[in-house]
Amino acid sequence: MNTRIPPLPDALGSAHSLAQSERQRVLRNTYWMLALSLAPTVLGAWLGVVTGITRSLHGGLGLLVFFGIAYGFIWGIEKNKNSSTGVAILLGFTFFMGLMLSRLIATVLGLKNGPELVITAFGGTAGVFFAMATLATVIKRNLSGLGQWLFAGALVLIAGSIINVFVGSTAVMMAISTAAIAIFSAFMLYDLKRVIDGGETNYIRATLALYLDLINVFQALLALLGIFGGERD
């Protein structure tokens, strides 16, 4: 027979090289898709601020509309994560999230230094992302065990946010926003590490996870800046 079985080290090396190449491809596509997803978000936020279309969505009604539509989008993305339809639904979701953000952005823009606060929140979010991306490439430890704790923390934040919609406490909002920055920054590290380690192989799903991390950090930062740094006429 002319067939030759390669030495085991060569075969293992080749398999490792292919796996590494696939991880880099998923990471690269995730970064590109994440950057692209910001365009519909900005468009949605701008449209919401200009038209005030989401101004009436507050209290219990606002929560029902938000969670109903958001989880409908997330379900659609998961169902179509292996096709171009998933990309279209993801971009539609980011546009919707921009609309939902517009109420907070419009409130902050109503402050004397509102535009500066929005820019600062955006820059701070970008800084957190680049810091977590750098850490994800440096840390060698497996962070898979961190996921369940972060998920539990996120559930507590959601419950606290829902309660505060009806309570309206500024102190509680400050505490929730501070905790959200910490939890979703850690989620960024966790989600990026999953892609780098090969735990996440679908770039659409990876983009969705990182997008949610980013949007939550941005929203929390903007809320805190509005409370502490807002200048009123």
KOLMI-851632 format. One record per residue (C-alpha): residue number from 1; chain; x, y, z; residue in three letters. Coordinates in pm, whole numbers, plus 50000, padded with zeros to 5 digits. Layout:
N
{seq NUM; mol A; c1 X; c2 Y; c3 Z; type ALA}
...
//
This chain:
233
{seq 1; mol A; c1 50000; c2 50000; c3 50000; type MET}
{seq 2; mol A; c1 50114; c2 50351; c3 49923; type ASN}
{seq 3; mol A; c1 49910; c2 50503; c3 50200; type THR}
{seq 4; mol A; c1 50134; c2 50631; c3 50473; type ARG}
{seq 5; mol A; c1 50010; c2 50710; c3 50822; type ILE}
{seq 6; mol A; c1 50179; c2 51031; c3 50939; type PRO}
{seq 7; mol A; c1 50363; c2 51029; c3 51270; type PRO}
{seq 8; mol A; c1 50132; c2 51105; c3 51560; type LEU}
{seq 9; mol A; c1 50296; c2 51439; c3 51656; type PRO}
{seq 10; mol A; c1 50248; c2 51569; c3 51300; type ASP}
{seq 11; mol A; c1 49883; c2 51462; c3 51297; type ALA}
{seq 12; mol A; c1 49819; c2 51629; c3 51631; type LEU}
{seq 13; mol A; c1 50000; c2 51943; c3 51520; type GLY}
{seq 14; mol A; c1 49790; c2 51963; c3 51205; type SER}
{seq 15; mol A; c1 49466; c2 51917; c3 51399; type ALA}
{seq 16; mol A; c1 49570; c2 52184; c3 51649; type HIS}
{seq 17; mol A; c1 49656; c2 52423; c3 51365; type SER}
{seq 18; mol A; c1 49315; c2 52370; c3 51201; type LEU}
{seq 19; mol A; c1 49135; c2 52422; c3 51531; type ALA}
{seq 20; mol A; c1 49331; c2 52740; c3 51600; type GLN}
{seq 21; mol A; c1 49255; c2 52869; c3 51252; type SER}
{seq 22; mol A; c1 48883; c2 52805; c3 51303; type GLU}
{seq 23; mol A; c1 48884; c2 52989; c3 51636; type ARG}
{seq 24; mol A; c1 49055; c2 53287; c3 51478; type GLN}
{seq 25; mol A; c1 48798; c2 53286; c3 51198; type ARG}
{seq 26; mol A; c1 48507; c2 53287; c3 51444; type VAL}
{seq 27; mol A; c1 48671; c2 53564; c3 51650; type LEU}
{seq 28; mol A; c1 48740; c2 53775; c3 51342; type ARG}
{seq 29; mol A; c1 48384; c2 53735; c3 51211; type ASN}
{seq 30; mol A; c1 48247; c2 53818; c3 51555; type THR}
{seq 31; mol A; c1 48445; c2 54143; c3 51570; type TYR}
{seq 32; mol A; c1 48332; c2 54244; c3 51221; type TRP}
{seq 33; mol A; c1 47969; c2 54161; c3 51297; type MET}
{seq 34; mol A; c1 47985; c2 54345; c3 51629; type LEU}
{seq 35; mol A; c1 48118; c2 54657; c3 51456; type ALA}
{seq 36; mol A; c1 47845; c2 54631; c3 51191; type LEU}
{seq 37; mol A; c1 47575; c2 54594; c3 51458; type SER}
{seq 38; mol A; c1 47658; c2 54939; c3 51597; type LEU}
{seq 39; mol A; c1 47525; c2 55111; c3 51284; type ALA}
{seq 40; mol A; c1 47159; c2 55000; c3 51330; type PRO}
{seq 41; mol A; c1 47190; c2 55077; c3 51702; type THR}
{seq 42; mol A; c1 47295; c2 55436; c3 51633; type VAL}
{seq 43; mol A; c1 47023; c2 55470; c3 51370; type LEU}
{seq 44; mol A; c1 46758; c2 55337; c3 51607; type GLY}
{seq 45; mol A; c1 46874; c2 55563; c3 51890; type ALA}
{seq 46; mol A; c1 46876; c2 55868; c3 51661; type TRP}
{seq 47; mol A; c1 46528; c2 55789; c3 51529; type LEU}
{seq 48; mol A; c1 46397; c2 55738; c3 51881; type GLY}
{seq 49; mol A; c1 46541; c2 56067; c3 52006; type VAL}
{seq 50; mol A; c1 46417; c2 56265; c3 51704; type VAL}
{seq 51; mol A; c1 46065; c2 56120; c3 51692; type THR}
{seq 52; mol A; c1 46012; c2 56035; c3 52059; type GLY}
{seq 53; mol A; c1 45849; c2 55712; c3 51944; type ILE}
{seq 54; mol A; c1 45940; c2 55527; c3 52264; type THR}
{seq 55; mol A; c1 45853; c2 55810; c3 52501; type ARG}
{seq 56; mol A; c1 45525; c2 55650; c3 52606; type SER}
{seq 57; mol A; c1 45688; c2 55313; c3 52681; type LEU}
{seq 58; mol A; c1 45743; c2 55336; c3 53053; type HIS}
{seq 59; mol A; c1 45641; c2 55144; c3 53363; type GLY}
{seq 60; mol A; c1 45490; c2 54797; c3 53334; type GLY}
{seq 61; mol A; c1 45377; c2 54845; c3 52975; type LEU}
{seq 62; mol A; c1 45728; c2 54940; c3 52867; type GLY}
{seq 63; mol A; c1 45873; c2 54630; c3 53035; type LEU}
{seq 64; mol A; c1 45622; c2 54399; c3 52869; type LEU}
{seq 65; mol A; c1 45687; c2 54547; c3 52525; type VAL}
{seq 66; mol A; c1 46063; c2 54539; c3 52572; type PHE}
{seq 67; mol A; c1 46093; c2 54183; c3 52701; type PHE}
{seq 68; mol A; c1 45834; c2 54046; c3 52459; type GLY}
{seq 69; mol A; c1 46000; c2 54192; c3 52149; type ILE}
{seq 70; mol A; c1 46359; c2 54141; c3 52271; type ALA}
{seq 71; mol A; c1 46314; c2 53773; c3 52350; type TYR}
{seq 72; mol A; c1 46128; c2 53725; c3 52024; type GLY}
{seq 73; mol A; c1 46433; c2 53859; c3 51841; type PHE}
{seq 74; mol A; c1 46671; c2 53645; c3 52050; type ILE}
{seq 75; mol A; c1 46464; c2 53335; c3 51976; type TRP}
{seq 76; mol A; c1 46472; c2 53415; c3 51603; type GLY}
{seq 77; mol A; c1 46849; c2 53469; c3 51610; type ILE}
{seq 78; mol A; c1 46906; c2 53137; c3 51784; type GLU}
{seq 79; mol A; c1 46682; c2 52953; c3 51537; type LYS}
{seq 80; mol A; c1 46862; c2 53104; c3 51236; type ASN}
{seq 81; mol A; c1 47216; c2 53131; c3 51372; type LYS}
{seq 82; mol A; c1 47360; c2 52923; c3 51087; type ASN}
{seq 83; mol A; c1 47217; c2 53129; c3 50801; type SER}
{seq 84; mol A; c1 47217; c2 53481; c3 50660; type SER}
{seq 85; mol A; c1 46865; c2 53519; c3 50802; type THR}
{seq 86; mol A; c1 47023; c2 53513; c3 51146; type GLY}
{seq 87; mol A; c1 47242; c2 53809; c3 51048; type VAL}
{seq 88; mol A; c1 46938; c2 54007; c3 50930; type ALA}
{seq 89; mol A; c1 46745; c2 53931; c3 51251; type ILE}
{seq 90; mol A; c1 47049; c2 54026; c3 51460; type LEU}
{seq 91; mol A; c1 47075; c2 54363; c3 51285; type LEU}
{seq 92; mol A; c1 46703; c2 54416; c3 51333; type GLY}
{seq 93; mol A; c1 46748; c2 54343; c3 51702; type PHE}
{seq 94; mol A; c1 47029; c2 54598; c3 51733; type THR}
{seq 95; mol A; c1 46805; c2 54859; c3 51568; type PHE}
{seq 96; mol A; c1 46532; c2 54779; c3 51821; type PHE}
{seq 97; mol A; c1 46781; c2 54809; c3 52107; type MET}
{seq 98; mol A; c1 46882; c2 55150; c3 51976; type GLY}
{seq 99; mol A; c1 46517; c2 55256; c3 51987; type LEU}
{seq 100; mol A; c1 46487; c2 55131; c3 52345; type MET}
{seq 101; mol A; c1 46803; c2 55320; c3 52444; type LEU}
{seq 102; mol A; c1 46670; c2 55643; c3 52299; type SER}
{seq 103; mol A; c1 46461; c2 55729; c3 52607; type ARG}
{seq 104; mol A; c1 46769; c2 55731; c3 52832; type LEU}
{seq 105; mol A; c1 46980; c2 55906; c3 52569; type ILE}
{seq 106; mol A; c1 46714; c2 56174; c3 52517; type ALA}
{seq 107; mol A; c1 46698; c2 56232; c3 52893; type THR}
{seq 108; mol A; c1 47075; c2 56274; c3 52916; type VAL}
{seq 109; mol A; c1 47086; c2 56494; c3 52606; type LEU}
{seq 110; mol A; c1 46838; c2 56721; c3 52784; type GLY}
{seq 111; mol A; c1 47113; c2 56806; c3 53031; type LEU}
{seq 112; mol A; c1 47339; c2 57103; c3 52970; type LYS}
{seq 113; mol A; c1 47641; c2 56876; c3 52911; type ASN}
{seq 114; mol A; c1 47440; c2 56587; c3 52768; type GLY}
{seq 115; mol A; c1 47635; c2 56533; c3 52444; type PRO}
{seq 116; mol A; c1 47964; c2 56516; c3 52637; type GLU}
{seq 117; mol A; c1 47815; c2 56257; c3 52873; type LEU}
{seq 118; mol A; c1 47699; c2 56038; c3 52584; type VAL}
{seq 119; mol A; c1 48044; c2 56055; c3 52423; type ILE}
{seq 120; mol A; c1 48208; c2 55977; c3 52757; type THR}
{seq 121; mol A; c1 47982; c2 55673; c3 52809; type ALA}
{seq 122; mol A; c1 48061; c2 55550; c3 52459; type PHE}
{seq 123; mol A; c1 48435; c2 55596; c3 52514; type GLY}
{seq 124; mol A; c1 48417; c2 55428; c3 52854; type GLY}
{seq 125; mol A; c1 48233; c2 55129; c3 52705; type THR}
{seq 126; mol A; c1 48492; c2 55101; c3 52428; type ALA}
{seq 127; mol A; c1 48769; c2 55116; c3 52689; type GLY}
{seq 128; mol A; c1 48608; c2 54835; c3 52891; type VAL}
{seq 129; mol A; c1 48573; c2 54623; c3 52577; type PHE}
{seq 130; mol A; c1 48936; c2 54665; c3 52471; type PHE}
{seq 131; mol A; c1 49052; c2 54591; c3 52826; type ALA}
{seq 132; mol A; c1 48847; c2 54270; c3 52841; type MET}
{seq 133; mol A; c1 48958; c2 54168; c3 52491; type ALA}
{seq 134; mol A; c1 49321; c2 54210; c3 52596; type THR}
{seq 135; mol A; c1 49267; c2 54014; c3 52916; type LEU}
{seq 136; mol A; c1 49093; c2 53735; c3 52725; type ALA}
{seq 137; mol A; c1 49404; c2 53682; c3 52512; type THR}
{seq 138; mol A; c1 49637; c2 53690; c3 52814; type VAL}
{seq 139; mol A; c1 49451; c2 53477; c3 53069; type ILE}
{seq 140; mol A; c1 49524; c2 53107; c3 53021; type LYS}
{seq 141; mol A; c1 49284; c2 52980; c3 53285; type ARG}
{seq 142; mol A; c1 48954; c2 52824; c3 53178; type ASN}
{seq 143; mol A; c1 48671; c2 53060; c3 53279; type LEU}
{seq 144; mol A; c1 48379; c2 52830; c3 53197; type SER}
{seq 145; mol A; c1 48286; c2 52797; c3 53565; type GLY}
{seq 146; mol A; c1 48230; c2 53173; c3 53584; type LEU}
{seq 147; mol A; c1 47927; c2 53161; c3 53356; type GLY}
{seq 148; mol A; c1 47673; c2 53031; c3 53609; type GLN}
{seq 149; mol A; c1 47769; c2 53295; c3 53866; type TRP}
{seq 150; mol A; c1 47745; c2 53575; c3 53611; type LEU}
{seq 151; mol A; c1 47408; c2 53446; c3 53491; type PHE}
{seq 152; mol A; c1 47278; c2 53443; c3 53848; type ALA}
{seq 153; mol A; c1 47405; c2 53799; c3 53894; type GLY}
{seq 154; mol A; c1 47231; c2 53909; c3 53574; type ALA}
{seq 155; mol A; c1 46902; c2 53759; c3 53695; type LEU}
{seq 156; mol A; c1 46933; c2 53953; c3 54022; type VAL}
{seq 157; mol A; c1 46997; c2 54273; c3 53822; type LEU}
{seq 158; mol A; c1 46691; c2 54213; c3 53605; type ILE}
{seq 159; mol A; c1 46474; c2 54150; c3 53911; type ALA}
{seq 160; mol A; c1 46608; c2 54464; c3 54081; type GLY}
{seq 161; mol A; c1 46553; c2 54672; c3 53766; type SER}
{seq 162; mol A; c1 46193; c2 54553; c3 53734; type ILE}
{seq 163; mol A; c1 46120; c2 54637; c3 54098; type ILE}
{seq 164; mol A; c1 46282; c2 54979; c3 54063; type ASN}
{seq 165; mol A; c1 46063; c2 55063; c3 53764; type VAL}
{seq 166; mol A; c1 45776; c2 55082; c3 54013; type PHE}
{seq 167; mol A; c1 45977; c2 55213; c3 54312; type VAL}
{seq 168; mol A; c1 46172; c2 55479; c3 54122; type GLY}
{seq 169; mol A; c1 46461; c2 55501; c3 54367; type SER}
{seq 170; mol A; c1 46770; c2 55690; c3 54246; type THR}
{seq 171; mol A; c1 46987; c2 55512; c3 54505; type ALA}
{seq 172; mol A; c1 46871; c2 55170; c3 54384; type VAL}
{seq 173; mol A; c1 46931; c2 55277; c3 54023; type MET}
{seq 174; mol A; c1 47287; c2 55380; c3 54113; type MET}
{seq 175; mol A; c1 47351; c2 55046; c3 54284; type ALA}
{seq 176; mol A; c1 47207; c2 54848; c3 53993; type ILE}
{seq 177; mol A; c1 47406; c2 55049; c3 53737; type SER}
{seq 178; mol A; c1 47731; c2 55001; c3 53928; type THR}
{seq 179; mol A; c1 47670; c2 54627; c3 53962; type ALA}
{seq 180; mol A; c1 47574; c2 54605; c3 53593; type ALA}
{seq 181; mol A; c1 47906; c2 54757; c3 53484; type ILE}
{seq 182; mol A; c1 48095; c2 54499; c3 53692; type ALA}
{seq 183; mol A; c1 47885; c2 54199; c3 53590; type ILE}
{seq 184; mol A; c1 47863; c2 54271; c3 53217; type PHE}
{seq 185; mol A; c1 48231; c2 54366; c3 53197; type SER}
{seq 186; mol A; c1 48304; c2 54022; c3 53341; type ALA}
{seq 187; mol A; c1 48055; c2 53876; c3 53093; type PHE}
{seq 188; mol A; c1 48258; c2 54036; c3 52810; type MET}
{seq 189; mol A; c1 48570; c2 53861; c3 52933; type LEU}
{seq 190; mol A; c1 48382; c2 53533; c3 52968; type TYR}
{seq 191; mol A; c1 48220; c2 53552; c3 52623; type ASP}
{seq 192; mol A; c1 48543; c2 53651; c3 52448; type LEU}
{seq 193; mol A; c1 48734; c2 53374; c3 52625; type LYS}
{seq 194; mol A; c1 48475; c2 53121; c3 52509; type ARG}
{seq 195; mol A; c1 48541; c2 53216; c3 52147; type VAL}
{seq 196; mol A; c1 48919; c2 53216; c3 52193; type ILE}
{seq 197; mol A; c1 48911; c2 52876; c3 52366; type ASP}
{seq 198; mol A; c1 48676; c2 52724; c3 52110; type GLY}
{seq 199; mol A; c1 48376; c2 52700; c3 52343; type GLY}
{seq 200; mol A; c1 48168; c2 52916; c3 52107; type GLU}
{seq 201; mol A; c1 48190; c2 52829; c3 51738; type THR}
{seq 202; mol A; c1 47903; c2 53035; c3 51596; type ASN}
{seq 203; mol A; c1 47991; c2 53398; c3 51528; type TYR}
{seq 204; mol A; c1 47628; c2 53517; c3 51517; type ILE}
{seq 205; mol A; c1 47558; c2 53382; c3 51864; type ARG}
{seq 206; mol A; c1 47894; c2 53515; c3 51987; type ALA}
{seq 207; mol A; c1 47811; c2 53860; c3 51847; type THR}
{seq 208; mol A; c1 47472; c2 53860; c3 52019; type LEU}
{seq 209; mol A; c1 47631; c2 53778; c3 52356; type ALA}
{seq 210; mol A; c1 47898; c2 54048; c3 52326; type LEU}
{seq 211; mol A; c1 47649; c2 54303; c3 52195; type TYR}
{seq 212; mol A; c1 47428; c2 54253; c3 52500; type LEU}
{seq 213; mol A; c1 47733; c2 54293; c3 52723; type ASP}
{seq 214; mol A; c1 47829; c2 54618; c3 52552; type LEU}
{seq 215; mol A; c1 47481; c2 54767; c3 52550; type ILE}
{seq 216; mol A; c1 47433; c2 54694; c3 52921; type ASN}
{seq 217; mol A; c1 47768; c2 54851; c3 53015; type VAL}
{seq 218; mol A; c1 47693; c2 55158; c3 52800; type PHE}
{seq 219; mol A; c1 47346; c2 55202; c3 52949; type GLN}
{seq 220; mol A; c1 47475; c2 55166; c3 53306; type ALA}
{seq 221; mol A; c1 47761; c2 55409; c3 53246; type LEU}
{seq 222; mol A; c1 47531; c2 55663; c3 53087; type LEU}
{seq 223; mol A; c1 47286; c2 55638; c3 53375; type ALA}
{seq 224; mol A; c1 47562; c2 55694; c3 53632; type LEU}
{seq 225; mol A; c1 47710; c2 55983; c3 53436; type LEU}
{seq 226; mol A; c1 47366; c2 56142; c3 53411; type GLY}
{seq 227; mol A; c1 47319; c2 56113; c3 53788; type ILE}
{seq 228; mol A; c1 47663; c2 56225; c3 53900; type PHE}
{seq 229; mol A; c1 47787; c2 56442; c3 53614; type GLY}
{seq 230; mol A; c1 47474; c2 56594; c3 53470; type GLY}
{seq 231; mol A; c1 47460; c2 56974; c3 53463; type GLU}
{seq 232; mol A; c1 47109; c2 57113; c3 53480; type ARG}
{seq 233; mol A; c1 47009; c2 57460; c3 53370; type ASP}
//
